[in-house]
């Protein structure tokens, strides 16, 4: 009577590079969400006879003092230093 041994040879996972790439992208996305702030700035330009009115608005999800300083600097650069 002959005895046969069953042997299992491990094969390389074909989806391992895809899983590693997915994990890397997920890690990168989480770092971006937690370490970068979301900031938005709006400008509305409205003609008013001979003049033009510009309205500014903005929003941020964190670090409001730094955003306020950058926002005020942006407004002053557009307005040209004159406050009205």
C-alpha positions in Angstrom: 0.0 0.0 0.0 1.4 3.4 -0.9 1.0 6.4 1.2 0.6 9.8 -0.3 1.4 12.9 1.5 -0.8 15.9 0.9 1.3 19.0 0.8 0.1 22.6 0.5 2.4 25.1 -1.0 1.7 28.7 0.0 1.2 30.9 -3.0 1.7 34.6 -3.3 -1.4 36.6 -2.7 -2.3 38.3 -6.0 -4.4 41.0 -4.2 -1.7 42.0 -1.7 -0.3 45.0 -3.7 -3.9 46.2 -4.1 -4.6 45.9 -0.4 -1.3 47.7 0.5 -2.1 50.5 -1.9 -5.6 50.9 -0.5 -4.2 51.0 3.1 -1.7 53.6 2.0 -4.4 55.8 0.4 -6.6 55.4 3.5 -3.7 56.5 5.7 -2.9 59.5 3.5 -6.6 60.6 3.5 -6.8 60.3 7.3 -3.7 62.4 7.7 -5.1 65.0 5.4 -8.4 65.1 7.2 -6.9 65.5 10.7 -3.9 67.7 10.0 -5.1 70.2 7.4 -7.9 72.7 7.9 -10.7 73.3 5.4 -10.9 76.9 4.4 -13.3 78.6 2.0 -13.4 82.2 0.7 -16.2 83.8 -1.3 -16.2 87.1 -3.2 -19.3 88.7 -4.8 -18.8 91.5 -7.3 -21.8 93.8 -7.7 -21.9 96.7 -10.1 -23.4 99.9 -8.5 -23.7 102.6 -11.0 -20.2 104.1 -11.6 -18.7 102.0 -8.8 -18.3 98.3 -8.0 -19.1 96.8 -4.7 -17.2 93.6 -3.6 -18.5 91.5 -0.7 -16.2 89.0 0.9 -17.0 86.0 3.1 -15.1 83.0 4.5 -15.4 79.9 6.6 -12.9 77.5 8.3 -13.3 74.4 10.4 -10.4 75.2 12.8 -7.8 77.7 13.7 -10.0 80.8 13.3 -7.5 83.4 14.4 -5.0 82.4 11.7 -7.7 82.2 9.1 -9.0 85.7 10.1 -5.5 87.1 9.7 -5.1 85.5 6.2 -8.6 86.6 5.3 -8.0 90.2 6.3 -4.7 90.3 4.4 -6.5 89.0 1.3 -9.2 91.6 1.6 -6.7 94.4 2.1 -4.7 93.3 -1.0 -7.8 93.4 -3.1 -9.3 96.6 -1.7 -5.9 98.3 -1.8 -5.7 99.4 1.8 -8.8 101.6 1.8 -11.4 100.7 4.3 -15.0 101.6 3.4 
